[in-house]
Amino acid sequence: MAGRAGITVLSGARVVLPTGTVYGGRVIVEGSTIAGSAPDGVPSLDLTGHWVVPGFVDMHNHGGGGASFTSGTPEDVLKGVRTHREHGTTTLVASTVTGDLDVLARRAALLAELVQQGDLAGVHFEGPFISACRKGAHSEDLLRDPDPAEVRKLMDAAHGTAKMFTLATELPGGIDSVRLLAEHGVIAAVGHTDATYEQTVEAIEAGATVATHLFNAMPALGHRSPGPIAALLEDERVTVELINDGTHLHPAALELAFHHAGPARVALITDAMDAAGFGDGTYLLGPLAVEVKEGVARLAEGGSIAGSTLTLDTAFKRAVTIDKLPVEAVVQSISANPARLLGVYDKVGSLEPGKDADLVVLDSDFSLVGVMRKGEWVIDPQLG
């Protein structure tokens, strides 16, 4: 409900703030931002019985709505962005998959234009600098060692919009590439890796700060050879990505990560491919065919899990209702933490005066009923 001078007041909900949950709270929106107060007499939208939380921030996403961020026109990319916005993701980084270096450079330039327009929050290069034995749904023929010069080429192609590179840092050139990225303020993420514990520690010391979809596409935790998982969980400088779709992780693995890293070091992501919000069928992830059945995406050849069909509203609801995590911890991991990592916490990631009016309205069962981005309803809770 819009009041005088473009002011919207949401009242009566449980509002999750950085300091905790306010019961029967108010959120005041003036124009595109959150305001600290409203004039007397402005009507309000009664959201009693609902939750209001910050808009979700997805730092690892390959597409949705039948559209892939790795191919197609800008309009195709925007279709995927809109699909995820309708599921609460108001800030989104577009992730690529392994491809020819020149093709990736051209794709980065296209995505960079959408970042500059404000539709995307940045570009994440997942591949080609990853391990062949942990490649997952990446084309082995196109993999390469992480040469810093080639990393720099992709950074330059993104025109300052590159936010993250996923690297198998144990490969030749891996540590030097981590240092290069750290020097330029780009996240170096350890993922699709066959690294040992010791090699992972070396990468963290060089500047790696994120674990790409922890547990997936890396050696399992071992009691004699702990591998990368132990190193990534134990270091306070590292944020761990988790895909909470019930397929990529057993609930016990999710609980283990939250217990050891704590809510301040978890980022819930989708790793979504174009089937997210679209349905079962046959798709392409880069050059590879993917079959989606009952919402699970697998390579048509070999059967490896190929991203997800997850949306963050589902990840949120599952985290609270199935994993029994505190709402405040889930909000931190799905909004604040990724916003900080991406360097945009001054604008998004929490409900505070002066920030963008990006928010999600959930009912008492934690189902999404409303989404606002920059003060405009994407889904109006009054209309359903």
N, C-alpha and C positions, 0 to 999 in steps of 0.2 A: 504494500500500500504506500503510495507516494503522498507525502504531505506538502506543506507550503515550501516554496523555493527549492523543490527537488529533494526534500528531506524525507527519508523513510525511517520509521521506527519499528523495530521488531521487539516485542515485549513478551514476558512471561516464560521464556524458554530457559533451559539449563544451558548456560553459555560457558564454553570452555576457553578460559584465558590463560596466558602464561603463568599466572599466579595460582591457578586452580579453577574449579567450577563454581560459577555463581548461579544459584537457584533463583528462578523468577527474575532473571537478568534482562537487560535491555541492550540492544545494539542499534546505534544511530548511524545512518548512512546519509551523507550529504554529497550529492553529485556522485563521483566515482570513488570517494574515500570514506573511511570510517571517521565519524566525528565524536567529539567528547561530550557534547550536550546538544539539546534541541530546544527551540523556543516553546513556550507554553502553548497548549492547544493543538499541537500537531497530532493527528490521529495515528494510531499504531496498529500493527498487525499482531493479533494475539496468537502466540505460539506456545501457549501453555501445554505441557506434556511432551514437548519436542526438545531436541538438542540443536544448538547452533554451534558449529565448529568452523575453524578456518578452512578455506578452500584447499583441496589436496594438491600436493606438488609431486609430480612423477618425474624422476630423473633418469628413467630407463624405460623407453617405450618405442616400439617399432611400427605402430600403426593401429588402426581400428576402423570399424564401420565399413569394412571391405576395402579400405585404402591403406597402402603401405607408404611409410616414410622413405623407403629405400628406392622407390620408383614412382613413375607417374608425374602428373603436373602439379603445380602449386595448388590448384583446386582440389586435387585428390588428397594432398596432404591436409588441407583445411577440413576436408570431410572427416578424416581421422581425428583431427583436433576437436571438431565439434562433437563427435561421438563421445570422446572422453570427457569433454566439458559436461555433457549431459549426465555423466556418472560422477561428477564432483571434482574432476581434475581441472583446476583453473590455471595451473602453471605446468607446462609440459616441455620436456627436452626430447627432441627427436633423435632416435638412435639409428645408426646405420648397421649394416652387416658386412661381412667380408666381401670384397669385390676388387676388381682391378683398380690400381691406385689412381689412374686418371679418371675413371668413372666415379670413384669416391670423391675426388676433388671437385668434379662438376656438380655432384649431388650436394656437397657441402655448400657450394656457392648458391645453389637454389634455396636450400634450407636457411642460409644466412639471410637472404632477403626477407623470409618470413619471420625470422628473429627480429630484424630491424623494423618490421611492421608491427611488432608486438604480439604476433600470433603464437610464437614459440619462445622458449626461454633459453635455447641454446642447442648445440649439436654434441652428440656423444658418438664417438667412433668405437664401435665394438668389432674388433678385427680391422685389418687382416693380421695384426701382430700378435697372434695367439698360437698356442701349442696344437700341433696336429693330433696328438693323442687325447686331447681334451677339447676337440673342436666343436662338439655338439652339432648344432644346425648351421655350420659354416662350411663353405666349399674348400676342401683340403687343397685342391689345385691352386687356389689363390692365396694361400697363407704365405707369410713371409716373416723373417726375423725383424724385430723392431729397430730398424735403422733410424737414428735420430734425424738424419737429413730427410727421410721420407715422412717421419712424424711431423717435422717442421713444414713440409710441403702441404700436408693436410690441414695443419693449423692455419697456414697462410691462406689456403683456399676457403676457409671458413670466415675469413675477414673479421677475426676477433670474437666470433661467436662460439668457438669450440669450448665446451665446458669440461669434457672428460674423454679420456682414452682408456679403453680396457686393454691391458697388456699381459702377456705371459713374460713376466720380468726375468725369468731364469734364462731366457733365450739370449743369444749374442746380441748386444746392443740394448738389452732391456734396462739395465741400471742407468746407462747414459741417457736413455729416453726418458726415464722417470725424472732424472735431474733436470733435463730440458723442460719438461712439462711443469715441474715445480717452479722453475725460474720464471716461467711465463704465466703463472697463476692458473694453470689448467690442471684439473684433477687427474692424477695417475691412479688408475684402479687396477688391482690385481685380480685377474680372472681368466677363465679358459686356460688354466695353468697346470703344469705338472711339477711345480716347485716343491722343494723340501722346506721344512721348517726354517732351516738356516738361510736358505735363499730368500724366503719371504721376509724374514727379519731384515736382511740386507736391503730389500726393496723398500721396506718401511723407513729404514734409516736414510735412504736416498730421497724420500719424499712421497711415497705412495700413501694415500690416505683413505682409500675406499676398497672394499671387497665386493667385486661384482658377483651378484646373486650367490652369496655365501652358501657353501655345501655343494652347489651345482657346478659341474664342469671343473672339478678340482679333486685331488686325491682325498679319500675319506680320512677322517680322524683316526689315527692309530696310536696304540699305547707305547710302541717303541719308535715309530716314525710318525710323529704327530702331524707332519705336513703343514700346508698353509693355513688350515682352519684354526689350529691352536694359536699360531702367530698373529693372525688377524683378529681373533677374539680377545687376546690378552692385552693388546697394545691400545692405550687410551687415545692414541692419535688416529685410529682407524674407525671409520663408520662402515657397518656391514649392511649390504642390501639383502632383503629377504622377499621372496615371492610367496605370498600367503594365499595360495589357491587350493590347497589340499592335495595337489599333485606333485609339485616341486619339493615340498617339505612335509615330513610327518610333524604333527603338532609338538611332539617331544623335541624335535630339532629346533623348532621355532622358540620353544620355551628355553632351551639351552642357550640360544643366542641372546635372547632378552635377559636371561639371568646373568650371563657372563659379561656382555657388553653394556647392559643397562639401556633404558629407553633413550638416553641421550646419544647413543651410538648406533642406533638402528634406523634404517631408511626403508620403509615399505615401498616396493616398486611393483609394476605390473610385468615388465618384460613382454608386453603385449605385442602380438602380430596382428595383421589386418582382420582376422576373424573376430577379434574382440568386439562385442556389441553387434555382431553380424550373423553368426551362426555356423553350423557345421558345413563342411564341403572341402573342396580342393583349392589350395592357394599356392603362391610362390613366396618364399622367404629368400630374397636375393635370387640366385639361380636355381634354388633347390625346391622341389615339389613337397608340399606339406598336406597331410590329410588331417582334418579336424573331425573327430567323432566324440559325441557327448561332451563337447567343450574342451577336449584335450587335443593339443596340436602335436603331431609327431611327423618326422620325415617319412615320406612315402617309401623311401629306400633306406632300410636299416632300423627305422622305428625310434630314433632318438627323439627326445622331447625337443620341440622346436618353438621356443618361446611359450607364451600363454595366451589365453583368451580372457584374461582377468581384467576387471576394471577396479579402480581403487575403492569404490563404494562397497563392493563385495569383499575386498580385503579388509576394510574397516569393520564391517559387520561380523565377519568371521573372527577377527582378532578379539572382539569384545564378547561375542556370544558363544563361540566354540573354544577359543584359546583362553578365555576368561581374563584377558588383560584389562587393566584399568583404562577407562576412556581417556584420561589425561595422558597416559603413556602412549596410547595409539595415536592421539592427536600430535604428540611430539614427533613420533616416528613417521607420520604420513604427511606432515605439513612443515613444522618448524625445522627439523633436522635437514631435510633436503633443501629447504630454502636457504639455510645457512651455508651449506656446502656449495650451492650454486652462486652465492654472493648476492642474493636478492632478498634477504631477510628484512632489510629496511623497508621493503614494499609489501611483501607477502609472507605467509607462514604463521601468522597469529592475528588475533582480533584486537588491534590497538589503534587508538586515534592517530590519524595521519597516514595509515597504511591503505592500500587498495581495498575496496570493499568486495573482497573475495570470500565467500562463505558457503557453507553447506547446511541445509536443514534436514535433520533426521527425525523420524518418529520415535515413539517409545520402544519400538522393536529394532531400532537402528537401521531401518530402511530409508533410503533417500527419498525425500519429498520436495526438496527445493535446492536450487543452485543459483547463486548470484556471482557475477564476475564484473568487477569494476563498476558496481552499483546498478547493473542491469540484470534482471532475472533471465537466466538461461532456462530454468524450470521454475515457474511461479508456484509456490506452495498453496496459493489460493485456488489455482486452477487444476492442480494435480498433474 
